[in-house]
Amino acid sequence: MYSRRLQSSRLGTLNPVFHKREKAEDNAILTAGMIKQARASGVLNLSGKALSTVPDKVFAINETDPSELSYDINRKSTEEAWWDQVPLTNLDLSSNSLTTVSPQIIKLEDLTILSLHNNNLTSLPNEIGELIKLTRINLSRNKLNDLPDKLCSLPNLRILNLSHNNFEELPPAISDIHMLEQLDVSNNNLKSLPCGIGFLTKLIELKLSYNHLKELPSDITQMWCLQKLDLTHNDLLFLPEDIGLMRKLEFIYLQHNDMRSLPDFESCEELQELYAANNYLKKIPEKFCETQRHLKILDLADNQITVIPDEIGLLHSLTRLNVANNNISKLPYSLAKLGHLVNLQVEGNPIKTIRREILQCGTTRILKTLRDRSISDQAEADTNVLNVQKPNTKYDETVFPDRFKMRKTHSLFATMQNLDDVPAEVLDVAKEENVTMIDLSKNVLQSLPESLLKVNDCLTELVVAKNFLKSVPSFISQFTRLAHINLSNNQLSVLPEEFGVLNTLREVNFCNNHFKSIPNCLYNLPNLEIILMGSNRIQMIDATPQGLGGLKRLATLDLSNNDISHVPPILGNLQNITSLDLIGNSFRQPRHQILAKGTASIMSYLRDRITPETSN
C-alpha cells in the first residue's frame, strides 16, 4: 500500500504527456544568452524545444534592447560585443509542436534559411512571401495542403522541401519560383503535376517519390538543367517521349511503378544511373544500349524481361547490372566484353545455359564462363563454317565496332581483344564518323599506335589502360582537342616534353605506373583539373608556383600509395582542391586521423602550418 501511494505521488509531480504549453512557457525558452548568441552569429536554433508557439522575442530579435543582454564591462576580449550584432539570417524552429506561424515573421527581413519541418502546421502566413532574401525553406513533415501565393514569388528561393505533407496538388504558381534548384514533394498525395512546372528551368533535383502520379506533363522535359529525378513508388505507366531533351540528366529513379516500356533516353548523354526495378518491363531497348556510353548502374530487377540484347555490350562504362527476378533464360556473350562490370545480379531467372553452381559463384565466374564459351564458339564457327584458317583481316567486326555503332556513339571500343595494334582503316572509319572517344584498355599494346594520328583533330578522350606501354610517343602533341587521357596500369616512368603542349587536357590518369615524380610537363597544362597518379613511386610533391601551385584549376589530386615522405604545407594554398588523396604514403604528418577526415581537414591542417620559411 505504501509503495502504491509513493508511486501515485511521484506520478502526480509529472507533467502529462500531452501537456499544452502556455505562451509564457514558450517565451521563457528564449533566454538572454540565446538572443546574445543569435545576434552575434545570425543563427537562432530553437529545434526540439516542444514549442507550441513561437516566442514573441524571436520576431523582435533584431530590435532587442542591448541593456536586456546584461552587458558585462569586465567581459573577456573574446566575447562578442553587443554592438557587433548581425541580423538574423537562419531560423530553425523544427521538431516542435507549432500549429501556426505568426504574420510577425515579416519583421525578420534578412532571413535566408527557414526550417519549420517536423511540426503540426496546417497553413502558413502570406507574409512569408515578403521575406525576399530566403534561399532555403524546409516545410517537410507537417500537415500542409496548400502554399501562400506570395511564397511562390520569392525571387531568391533555391531549395524548397514540402515532403511528408498532405498536398493533393501543387499550386500552378509554383512555376514562378524561377531560381529554384531543388524541389522535394515526396510522400504526399499528388495525382498530377501542374502544367507549367517545366518553367522551373534551373531545377537540378526533383523528388516526387511516394505519390500517386500516373503521368508527367510534357513540359517537364523543359527542365534542361535537371540532373536527378526521383519518381519511385508512383503509378506511372510511361515517361514523356521527349525525355531525351533533358540532356543533363544523370540519375533517374523509377522503381515501383507500372511502366511497361522504357524510352531510349537518346540525347541523355550524361546518364549515369538508371533504376527501374519492380515494374512490368518486358525488354531492354537496343537503341538505349547504343546511346548510353556513360551509364554505370542499370537496375532492372523484378520485371518481366525475357531477353538481354547483344547490344548490352555497348554499355562500356557499366559497373553494375541487376536483372534479378525476371524471365531471362540466356546470358549473351557480349556481357563478357564489359571491362568495368564488377556486379552482375541474375538470380531468380530461369537461366538454362549456365549451371546453377556457376551462377552462385558470382560475377567474376559468370563473366569468365561467358568469355571462354565465346572464344570456343568462335573457333568452332571458324572451323565448321569457313573450313579454313581464319584470314588475317585488317578490319575484324568481331573486334572493332561497325560504322553504324561508331556513328551512333561517336566512340570506338575495342577492349580485351588481345590487340597489339589498331589497323589504319579502322581509324579512317573513325575519322569519317567523327569519333571523339577511343577505348583500347585491357589489350597487349606496347606503344600507342601511330595510326591514332588519323583522329588527332577530333579525339577528346583516349583510354589505353591496362596494357604494356613503356613510353608515350612525341606525336601525342598533335592531339589538339584531347581533354581526357587514361594510361593507368601500364609501365610508364616518363612522359615526353611534347606532352606539355596539350593545353586542352583537363584530366590525366597515370595510376599504377612507375613514375618517381610528377612529370614536369604536366605543370605546363593550365586547364588541368584532375591528376590521378596513385600507386606509383613518387617521392616528393612540388607545390611551388612552378609546380602544382601553378595549376589554378586543379580540383582533384590523387597521390595515394606512393613513396612520399613529406607533404609541403604550401600545398594548402591550392584554393580549388576539392579532392586530395594522400593515404598510403610514408610521411608522419599529417597523421592518419587528419587524412581520414577528408580533403577540407587536410587542407586546413596544411594552411595552418604555412610560415614565411615554408612558403618559399
Beta strands, then each sheet from edge to edge (+ up, - down):
strand 1: 43-45
strand 2: 90-92
strand 3: 113-115
strand 4: 136-138
strand 5: 159-161
strand 6: 182-184
strand 7: 205-207
strand 8: 228-230
strand 9: 251-253
strand 10: 273-275
strand 11: 297-299
strand 12: 320-322
strand 13: 343-345
strand 14: 411-413
strand 15: 437-439
strand 16: 461-463
strand 17: 484-486
strand 18: 507-509
strand 19: 530-532
strand 20: 556-558
strand 21: 579-581
sheet 1: 1+ 2+ 3+ 4+ 5+ 6+ 7+ 8+ 9+ 10+ 11+ 12+ 13+
sheet 2: 14+ 15+ 16+ 17+ 18+ 19+ 20+ 21+
end
